[in-house]
Amino acid sequence: MPIIQEFPDELDYVNAKLHPLSPASGSYLLWLCYTALASDANNYPLIQPAIRSAMVKYPADPDRLAAERRDR
């Protein structure tokens, strides 16, 4: 069963959203990102569709996302 670390694009998005230099996000999105990072292999498949939807509806700052990709 998968965890977020197995999905680099989703992990980069979550890290970009949670980075202190990122533009402020609402509490729902922040807690969704924290939940995705804390989810184990049994629970991440439940969170993954919400993360993918958030990636479309609330895109990460392009510069912050590029920095996360470089850090990977």
PyRosetta script that sets phi, psi and omega in degrees:
from pyrosetta import init, pose_from_sequence

init()
pose = pose_from_sequence("MPIIQEFPDELDYVNAKLHPLSPASGSYLLWLCYTALASDANNYPLIQPAIRSAMVKYPADPDRLAAERRDR")
pose.set_psi(1, 145.1)
pose.set_omega(1, -172.1)
pose.set_phi(2, -84.4)
pose.set_psi(2, 157.1)
pose.set_omega(2, 168.7)
pose.set_phi(3, -126.4)
pose.set_psi(3, 167.3)
pose.set_omega(3, -173.4)
pose.set_phi(4, -61.1)
pose.set_psi(4, -29.8)
pose.set_omega(4, -179.3)
pose.set_phi(5, -63.8)
pose.set_psi(5, -15.6)
pose.set_omega(5, 177.6)
pose.set_phi(6, -87.0)
pose.set_psi(6, -1.3)
pose.set_omega(6, -179.2)
pose.set_phi(7, -126.0)
pose.set_psi(7, 87.7)
pose.set_omega(7, -173.5)
pose.set_phi(8, -56.6)
pose.set_psi(8, -38.9)
pose.set_omega(8, -179.1)
pose.set_phi(9, -65.4)
pose.set_psi(9, -40.9)
pose.set_omega(9, 179.2)
pose.set_phi(10, -69.5)
pose.set_psi(10, -40.1)
pose.set_omega(10, 178.8)
pose.set_phi(11, -64.7)
pose.set_psi(11, -43.4)
pose.set_omega(11, 177.4)
pose.set_phi(12, -61.1)
pose.set_psi(12, -41.9)
pose.set_omega(12, 178.7)
pose.set_phi(13, -60.6)
pose.set_psi(13, -49.7)
pose.set_omega(13, -178.5)
pose.set_phi(14, -61.9)
pose.set_psi(14, -46.0)
pose.set_omega(14, 179.2)
pose.set_phi(15, -63.3)
pose.set_psi(15, -38.2)
pose.set_omega(15, 178.0)
pose.set_phi(16, -65.3)
pose.set_psi(16, -41.9)
pose.set_omega(16, 179.5)
pose.set_phi(17, -66.4)
pose.set_psi(17, -34.0)
pose.set_omega(17, -176.9)
pose.set_phi(18, -88.6)
pose.set_psi(18, -9.1)
pose.set_omega(18, -178.2)
pose.set_phi(19, -64.2)
pose.set_psi(19, 138.2)
pose.set_omega(19, -177.7)
pose.set_phi(20, -60.5)
pose.set_psi(20, -25.0)
pose.set_omega(20, -179.4)
pose.set_phi(21, -88.7)
pose.set_psi(21, -1.4)
pose.set_omega(21, 179.0)
pose.set_phi(22, -75.4)
pose.set_psi(22, 152.6)
pose.set_omega(22, 173.4)
pose.set_phi(23, -57.9)
pose.set_psi(23, 149.3)
pose.set_omega(23, -177.1)
pose.set_phi(24, -60.6)
pose.set_psi(24, 139.5)
pose.set_omega(24, 175.1)
pose.set_phi(25, -116.9)
pose.set_psi(25, 160.5)
pose.set_omega(25, 177.9)
pose.set_phi(26, -69.5)
pose.set_psi(26, 161.5)
pose.set_omega(26, -176.4)
pose.set_phi(27, -64.1)
pose.set_psi(27, -34.3)
pose.set_omega(27, 178.4)
pose.set_phi(28, -59.3)
pose.set_psi(28, -48.7)
pose.set_omega(28, -178.3)
pose.set_phi(29, -65.8)
pose.set_psi(29, -40.6)
pose.set_omega(29, 179.2)
pose.set_phi(30, -62.0)
pose.set_psi(30, -45.4)
pose.set_omega(30, -179.4)
pose.set_phi(31, -69.0)
pose.set_psi(31, -31.8)
pose.set_omega(31, 174.8)
pose.set_phi(32, -62.9)
pose.set_psi(32, -42.6)
pose.set_omega(32, 179.1)
pose.set_phi(33, -65.8)
pose.set_psi(33, -44.6)
pose.set_omega(33, 176.5)
pose.set_phi(34, -60.3)
pose.set_psi(34, -40.3)
pose.set_omega(34, 179.7)
pose.set_phi(35, -64.5)
pose.set_psi(35, -41.4)
pose.set_omega(35, 178.7)
pose.set_phi(36, -61.8)
pose.set_psi(36, -41.2)
pose.set_omega(36, 179.9)
pose.set_phi(37, -67.7)
pose.set_psi(37, -32.7)
pose.set_omega(37, -176.9)
pose.set_phi(38, -87.6)
pose.set_psi(38, -10.5)
pose.set_omega(38, -175.2)
pose.set_phi(39, -71.5)
pose.set_psi(39, 138.6)
pose.set_omega(39, 175.7)
pose.set_phi(40, -89.6)
pose.set_psi(40, -175.7)
pose.set_omega(40, -175.7)
pose.set_phi(41, -64.3)
pose.set_psi(41, -24.8)
pose.set_omega(41, 178.0)
pose.set_phi(42, -79.9)
pose.set_psi(42, -28.2)
pose.set_omega(42, -173.7)
pose.set_phi(43, -103.9)
pose.set_psi(43, -24.3)
pose.set_omega(43, -178.3)
pose.set_phi(44, -60.4)
pose.set_psi(44, -38.0)
pose.set_omega(44, 177.5)
pose.set_phi(45, -58.1)
pose.set_psi(45, -24.7)
pose.set_omega(45, 176.2)
pose.set_phi(46, -75.2)
pose.set_psi(46, -32.3)
pose.set_omega(46, -176.8)
pose.set_phi(47, -87.1)
pose.set_psi(47, -28.9)
pose.set_omega(47, -172.7)
pose.set_phi(48, -53.9)
pose.set_psi(48, -44.7)
pose.set_omega(48, 178.9)
pose.set_phi(49, -61.5)
pose.set_psi(49, -35.6)
pose.set_omega(49, 178.5)
pose.set_phi(50, -68.3)
pose.set_psi(50, -39.4)
pose.set_omega(50, 177.5)
pose.set_phi(51, -63.9)
pose.set_psi(51, -44.6)
pose.set_omega(51, 179.5)
pose.set_phi(52, -62.8)
pose.set_psi(52, -38.2)
pose.set_omega(52, 176.9)
pose.set_phi(53, -67.3)
pose.set_psi(53, -41.3)
pose.set_omega(53, 179.2)
pose.set_phi(54, -63.9)
pose.set_psi(54, -35.1)
pose.set_omega(54, 179.2)
pose.set_phi(55, -61.1)
pose.set_psi(55, -32.5)
pose.set_omega(55, 179.7)
pose.set_phi(56, -82.4)
pose.set_psi(56, -46.6)
pose.set_omega(56, -174.2)
pose.set_phi(57, -75.7)
pose.set_psi(57, -36.2)
pose.set_omega(57, -177.9)
pose.set_phi(58, -126.1)
pose.set_psi(58, 75.0)
pose.set_omega(58, -176.2)
pose.set_phi(59, -61.8)
pose.set_psi(59, 148.7)
pose.set_omega(59, 177.3)
pose.set_phi(60, -76.3)
pose.set_psi(60, 156.6)
pose.set_omega(60, 175.1)
pose.set_phi(61, -57.6)
pose.set_psi(61, 125.2)
pose.set_omega(61, -175.4)
pose.set_phi(62, -57.8)
pose.set_psi(62, -37.8)
pose.set_omega(62, 179.9)
pose.set_phi(63, -67.9)
pose.set_psi(63, -41.4)
pose.set_omega(63, 179.8)
pose.set_phi(64, -67.7)
pose.set_psi(64, -39.4)
pose.set_omega(64, 178.4)
pose.set_phi(65, -64.2)
pose.set_psi(65, -41.7)
pose.set_omega(65, 177.3)
pose.set_phi(66, -63.2)
pose.set_psi(66, -38.4)
pose.set_omega(66, 178.1)
pose.set_phi(67, -64.8)
pose.set_psi(67, -40.1)
pose.set_omega(67, 177.6)
pose.set_phi(68, -64.1)
pose.set_psi(68, -39.3)
pose.set_omega(68, 178.6)
pose.set_phi(69, -66.9)
pose.set_psi(69, -37.8)
pose.set_omega(69, 177.2)
pose.set_phi(70, -65.8)
pose.set_psi(70, -38.2)
pose.set_omega(70, -179.3)
pose.set_phi(71, -67.5)
pose.set_psi(71, -27.3)
pose.set_omega(71, 179.6)
pose.set_phi(72, -67.8)
pose.dump_pdb("model.pdb")
